[in-house]
């Protein structure tokens, strides 16, 4: 038995040692810890304005996740309304594009004025970059709307 190769299967010569023990069950209910629960490497994350502090504040306020959708849904509704209006024909394209540009400018104002926990899906990068992107895109679409008849 000691000289038996490691890859010898059940059909190899030698005495059988009974049924093989099943491996222990795997529990998939245990999720890995999130980034916010891991210990931080530096003291920067303990500042009051850090993302970790903002996440903790939004987790403490249960109404924040529901209210964070409101600005996004307003901007989305304005954009969809503008696109639907513009799709009615070439005579409506300018006004529809104006509504879309206005919705993007509303998104820039909402991202600028709202605290991060209420900005919701409008915040994907830093505040300055988000506001600049929405404002530039909104102004460009409005310029296009003015140029259309």
C-alpha positions in Angstrom: 0.0 0.0 0.0 2.8 2.4 0.7 4.3 1.8 -2.7 1.0 2.6 -4.5 1.2 5.5 -6.9 -0.7 8.7 -6.0 -2.9 8.6 -9.1 -4.0 5.1 -8.6 -7.8 4.9 -8.8 -10.3 2.8 -7.1 -9.7 -0.1 -9.5 -6.1 -0.5 -8.6 -4.9 -3.5 -6.7 -4.9 -3.4 -3.0 -7.4 -3.4 -0.2 -10.3 -0.9 -0.3 -10.4 1.6 2.6 -14.2 2.1 2.7 -16.2 4.9 1.2 -14.4 8.1 0.6 -15.3 10.9 2.9 -17.3 13.7 1.2 -15.7 17.1 1.3 -17.2 19.6 3.7 -20.1 21.7 2.3 -19.4 25.0 0.8 -21.4 27.9 2.3 -21.9 30.7 -0.3 -23.9 32.8 2.1 -20.7 34.4 3.5 -19.9 37.4 1.3 -16.4 38.9 1.1 -16.1 42.1 3.1 -16.8 45.3 1.3 -14.3 48.0 0.7 -15.8 50.2 3.4 -15.5 47.5 6.1 -11.8 46.7 5.3 -9.2 48.6 7.4 -7.8 51.5 5.5 -4.2 51.8 4.6 -3.9 55.5 5.3 -5.6 58.1 7.5 -7.0 59.9 4.5 -10.2 57.8 4.5 -11.1 58.9 8.0 -11.6 62.5 6.9 -15.1 63.8 7.2 -15.4 64.5 3.5 -14.0 61.2 2.3 -16.0 58.7 0.3 -16.0 56.2 3.1 -17.5 58.8 5.5 -20.1 59.7 2.8 -21.0 56.0 2.4 -21.3 55.6 6.1 -23.5 58.7 6.3 -25.8 57.5 3.5 -26.0 54.0 5.1 -27.1 55.7 8.4 -29.9 57.5 6.6 -32.3 54.9 5.1 -34.2 57.6 3.1 -31.1 58.6 1.2 -31.0 55.7 -1.3 -34.6 56.2 -2.3 -34.2 59.9 -2.7 -31.0 59.6 -4.6 -33.0 58.2 -7.6 -35.2 61.4 -7.9 -32.7 63.7 -9.6 -31.6 60.9 -12.0 -35.2 60.1 -12.9 -36.0 63.8 -13.5 -33.1 64.1 -15.9 -33.9 60.8 -17.5 -37.6 61.8 -18.0 -36.6 65.1 -19.5 -34.2 63.4 -21.9 -36.7 60.7 -23.0 -39.4 63.4 -23.4 -37.0 65.5 -25.6 -36.1 62.4 -27.7 -39.7 61.4 -28.2 -40.6 65.0 -29.2 -37.7 65.2 -31.6 -38.8 61.8 -33.2 -42.2 63.3 -34.2 -40.6 64.8 -37.3 -38.0 67.3 -38.6 -40.1 70.3 -37.5 -39.9 69.2 -33.9 -36.2 68.2 -33.9 -35.0 71.6 -32.7 -37.4 71.8 -29.7 -36.7 68.2 -28.8 -33.0 68.8 -28.8 -33.6 71.9 -26.7 -35.4 69.8 -24.1 -32.5 67.2 -24.1 -30.0 70.0 -23.7 -32.0 71.5 -20.9 -32.2 68.2 -19.1 -28.4 67.9 -19.3 -28.1 71.4 -17.8 -30.5 70.4 -15.0 -28.3 67.4 -14.4 -25.2 69.7 -14.1 -27.1 71.9 -11.7 -28.3 69.0 -9.6 -24.8 67.5 -9.4 -23.4 70.9 -8.4 -26.1 71.7 -5.7 -27.0 68.4 -4.2 -24.9 66.7 -1.5 -23.2 63.5 -2.7 -25.6 61.2 -1.0 -28.5 62.7 -2.9 -26.8 63.0 -6.3 -27.2 59.2 -6.8 -26.5 58.0 -10.3 -25.6 61.5 -11.5 -22.3 61.1 -9.7 -19.8 58.8 -11.4 -16.6 60.7 -11.1 -15.5 63.8 -9.1 -18.0 66.6 -8.6 -16.1 69.1 -10.8 -15.7 66.6 -13.7 -19.3 65.5 -13.5 -20.6 69.1 -13.5 -18.2 70.1 -16.4 -19.3 67.1 -18.5 -23.0 67.7 -18.0 -22.6 71.4 -18.7 -20.5 71.0 -21.8 -22.8 68.3 -23.2 -25.9 70.3 -22.4 -24.5 73.5 -24.0 -23.4 71.6 -27.1 -26.9 70.0 -27.5 -28.5 73.4 -26.9 -26.2 75.0 -29.6 -27.3 72.2 -31.9 -30.9 72.9 -31.1 -30.6 76.6 -31.9 -29.0 75.7 -35.3 -31.9 73.5 -36.2 -35.0 75.0 -37.8 
